[in-house]
């Protein structure tokens, strides 16, 4: 007995067995939304950077009060600690601002580190072509400059805020701590401060410009103006922060 196979029977649809379930498509893993994306983290860097620049501007203006006399500087330091008293307890507002600043620093560093890692994974093989000197310079400034600034901030807090490494100690008046901290006999402290502030200026110049680009403000018509703004802001901050310690070290303020 011979069986015949009709033409096209081999390609006829095959019914699946009873109870068999169709394959389930796997959902793509969530990337964490906007904040988990590279653009989101660039925005985090821009916003936290703006918060830190605002703090630096206010801090610089406060430091310059030393030129108006020790009493003026001490009054400024006392006012920071008594903001909104008696509505809020002593030093409450300053503590909140310090926590916000610390959070901004940590978020800024986290965004920078994760973005750098992503860039490295995206380009596992280094370019054979020689990188531009400008890009290499900016990369080193932002990477090593950030580490230098962090170490300096720790020293700065131990010296002038907590008085741990300051000759006058914690119980002295803020103006006395500042003058003692940059005394001519401690010229090396002034030198470290100078180098660290210069690094802050270079970091700010590149960071502010990068923030303009991230926020979409940079274009051909605004290029020079925004570049000039980044340079001007960083230069003003550098000069403003260096003026008090240099004046103390060279005997202008005693």
C-alpha positions as CSV (number, residue, x, y, z in Angstrom):
1,X,0.0,0.0,0.0
2,X,1.5,3.3,-1.0
3,X,0.9,6.7,0.6
4,X,0.7,9.7,-1.5
5,X,1.7,13.1,-0.3
6,X,-0.3,16.0,-1.7
7,X,1.7,18.8,-3.2
8,X,2.2,21.5,-0.6
9,X,1.4,19.3,2.4
10,X,5.0,19.7,3.7
11,X,4.4,23.4,4.1
12,X,1.0,23.2,5.7
13,X,0.7,24.8,9.1
14,X,1.2,22.6,12.1
15,X,-1.1,22.9,15.0
16,X,0.5,23.2,18.4
17,X,-0.2,20.5,21.0
18,X,-3.0,21.2,23.5
19,X,-1.9,23.2,26.5
20,X,1.2,24.6,24.8
21,X,1.8,28.3,25.5
22,X,3.2,30.7,22.9
23,X,6.7,32.0,23.7
24,X,6.7,35.1,25.9
25,X,8.8,38.0,24.7
26,X,11.2,39.3,27.3
27,X,10.7,42.9,28.1
28,X,13.8,45.1,27.7
29,X,15.5,46.0,31.0
30,X,14.7,49.4,32.3
31,X,17.5,51.8,31.9
32,X,16.5,53.8,34.9
33,X,14.6,56.5,33.1
34,X,15.9,59.9,32.3
35,X,18.2,60.1,35.3
36,X,19.7,56.8,34.4
37,X,20.6,57.9,30.9
38,X,23.8,59.7,30.0
39,X,21.9,62.9,29.2
40,X,20.2,62.7,32.6
41,X,23.5,62.4,34.4
42,X,24.9,65.3,32.5
43,X,22.0,67.3,33.7
44,X,22.7,66.2,37.2
45,X,26.3,67.4,36.8
46,X,25.1,70.7,35.4
47,X,22.6,71.4,38.2
48,X,24.8,70.3,41.1
49,X,27.7,72.3,39.5
50,X,25.5,75.4,39.4
51,X,24.6,74.8,43.1
52,X,28.3,74.6,44.0
53,X,29.2,77.7,42.0
54,X,26.5,79.6,43.8
55,X,28.0,78.5,47.1
56,X,31.5,79.5,46.0
57,X,30.3,83.0,45.0
58,X,28.6,83.6,48.4
59,X,31.6,82.1,50.3
60,X,34.0,84.3,48.4
61,X,32.0,87.4,49.2
62,X,32.0,86.5,52.8
63,X,35.8,85.9,52.9
64,X,36.3,89.4,51.4
65,X,34.8,90.9,54.5
66,X,38.1,90.4,56.2
67,X,39.3,93.5,54.3
68,X,36.6,95.5,56.2
69,X,38.1,94.4,59.5
70,X,38.0,91.4,61.9
71,X,34.7,92.6,63.5
72,X,33.0,92.6,60.1
73,X,34.2,89.1,59.3
74,X,33.2,87.8,62.7
75,X,29.7,89.3,62.3
76,X,29.3,87.6,59.0
77,X,30.4,84.3,60.4
78,X,28.0,84.7,63.4
79,X,25.1,85.7,61.0
80,X,25.5,82.4,59.1
81,X,25.0,80.5,62.3
82,X,22.0,82.4,63.5
83,X,20.0,82.6,60.3
84,X,16.2,82.5,61.1
85,X,16.7,82.5,64.8
86,X,14.6,82.2,67.0
87,X,12.2,80.4,64.6
88,X,14.8,77.7,64.0
89,X,17.5,76.6,66.5
90,X,21.1,77.9,66.3
91,X,23.0,76.8,63.2
92,X,20.0,75.0,61.6
93,X,19.9,76.8,58.3
94,X,23.7,76.5,57.9
95,X,23.6,72.8,58.7
96,X,20.8,72.3,56.0
97,X,22.9,74.2,53.5
98,X,26.0,72.2,54.3
99,X,24.0,68.9,53.9
100,X,22.7,70.2,50.5
101,X,26.2,71.1,49.4
102,X,27.6,67.7,50.5
103,X,24.8,66.0,48.5
104,X,25.6,68.1,45.5
105,X,29.2,67.2,45.7
106,X,28.5,63.5,46.0
107,X,25.9,63.5,43.1
108,X,28.3,65.5,41.0
109,X,31.1,63.0,41.6
110,X,28.8,60.0,41.0
111,X,27.5,61.4,37.7
112,X,31.1,62.2,36.6
113,X,32.4,58.7,37.5
114,X,29.5,56.8,35.9
115,X,29.7,58.9,32.7
116,X,33.4,58.2,32.5
117,X,32.9,54.5,32.9
118,X,30.2,54.4,30.2
119,X,32.4,56.3,27.9
120,X,35.2,53.7,28.5
121,X,32.8,50.8,27.8
122,X,31.5,52.4,24.7
123,X,35.1,52.7,23.4
124,X,37.0,49.6,24.7
125,X,39.6,50.0,21.9
126,X,41.6,53.2,22.1
127,X,41.7,55.4,19.0
128,X,44.9,55.0,17.0
129,X,44.7,58.6,16.0
130,X,46.4,61.0,18.3
131,X,43.9,62.8,20.6
132,X,43.9,66.6,20.5
133,X,45.9,68.3,23.2
134,X,42.8,70.4,24.2
135,X,40.7,67.3,24.9
136,X,43.5,65.6,26.8
137,X,44.1,68.7,28.9
138,X,40.5,69.1,29.8
139,X,40.2,65.4,30.8
140,X,43.1,65.6,33.1
141,X,42.0,68.9,34.7
142,X,38.5,67.5,35.4
143,X,39.7,64.2,36.6
144,X,42.7,65.0,38.8
145,X,41.5,68.5,39.5
146,X,38.4,67.1,41.1
147,X,40.4,64.8,43.4
148,X,42.8,67.7,44.3
149,X,39.9,70.0,45.2
150,X,38.2,67.3,47.3
151,X,41.4,66.8,49.3
152,X,41.9,70.5,49.7
153,X,38.3,71.0,50.9
154,X,38.9,68.4,53.7
155,X,42.0,70.2,54.8
156,X,40.2,73.6,54.6
157,X,37.4,72.3,56.8
158,X,39.9,70.9,59.4
159,X,41.8,74.2,59.4
160,X,39.3,77.1,59.3
161,X,36.0,75.4,60.2
162,X,36.8,72.9,62.9
163,X,40.2,74.4,63.9
164,X,41.8,70.9,64.2
165,X,45.0,71.9,62.4
166,X,44.7,75.6,63.0
167,X,47.2,77.3,65.5
168,X,44.3,79.1,67.3
169,X,42.0,76.1,67.6
170,X,38.3,75.8,67.4
171,X,37.4,78.1,70.3
172,X,39.0,81.2,68.7
173,X,37.1,83.8,66.7
174,X,36.7,83.0,62.9
175,X,38.8,86.1,61.9
176,X,41.6,85.0,64.2
177,X,41.6,81.5,62.8
178,X,41.8,82.9,59.3
179,X,44.8,85.2,60.1
180,X,46.6,82.5,62.0
181,X,45.9,80.0,59.2
182,X,47.7,82.1,56.6
183,X,50.4,83.6,58.9
184,X,53.7,84.2,57.0
185,X,55.3,81.4,59.0
186,X,52.8,79.0,57.4
187,X,53.6,80.1,53.9
188,X,53.3,76.5,52.7
189,X,49.6,76.5,53.6
190,X,49.2,79.6,51.4
191,X,51.0,77.9,48.6
192,X,48.8,74.8,48.9
193,X,45.7,77.1,48.9
194,X,47.0,78.9,45.8
195,X,47.5,75.7,43.9
196,X,44.1,74.3,44.9
197,X,42.2,77.5,44.1
198,X,44.0,77.6,40.7
199,X,42.7,74.0,40.1
200,X,39.2,75.1,41.1
201,X,39.4,77.9,38.5
202,X,40.5,75.5,35.7
203,X,37.8,73.0,36.8
204,X,35.2,75.7,36.9
205,X,36.1,77.1,33.5
206,X,35.7,73.8,31.8
207,X,32.7,72.8,33.9
208,X,30.7,75.9,33.3
209,X,31.2,75.6,29.6
210,X,30.2,72.0,29.6
211,X,27.1,72.9,31.6
212,X,26.2,75.4,28.9
213,X,26.5,72.7,26.3
214,X,24.5,70.2,28.3
215,X,21.7,72.6,28.8
216,X,21.6,73.3,25.0
217,X,22.6,77.0,25.3
218,X,25.8,76.8,23.3
219,X,25.5,77.5,19.6
220,X,27.5,79.5,17.0
221,X,25.9,82.9,17.9
222,X,26.5,82.4,21.7
223,X,29.8,80.5,21.5
224,X,32.1,83.5,22.3
225,X,29.8,85.0,24.9
226,X,29.4,81.8,26.8
227,X,33.1,80.9,26.6
228,X,33.9,84.4,27.9
229,X,31.3,84.0,30.7
230,X,32.9,80.7,31.8
231,X,36.4,82.4,31.8
232,X,35.1,85.5,33.6
233,X,33.3,83.6,36.4
234,X,36.2,81.3,37.1
235,X,38.8,84.2,37.0
236,X,36.7,86.3,39.4
237,X,36.4,83.4,41.9
238,X,40.1,82.7,41.7
239,X,41.1,86.3,42.4
240,X,38.4,86.7,45.1
241,X,39.5,83.6,47.0
242,X,43.2,84.3,46.7
243,X,43.0,87.9,47.8
244,X,42.5,87.3,51.6
245,X,45.2,84.6,52.2
246,X,47.8,86.5,50.1
247,X,47.0,89.7,51.9
248,X,47.5,88.0,55.2
249,X,50.7,86.2,54.2
250,X,52.3,89.4,52.9
251,X,51.3,91.4,56.0
252,X,48.5,93.6,54.5
253,X,46.1,92.1,57.0
254,X,47.4,91.4,60.5
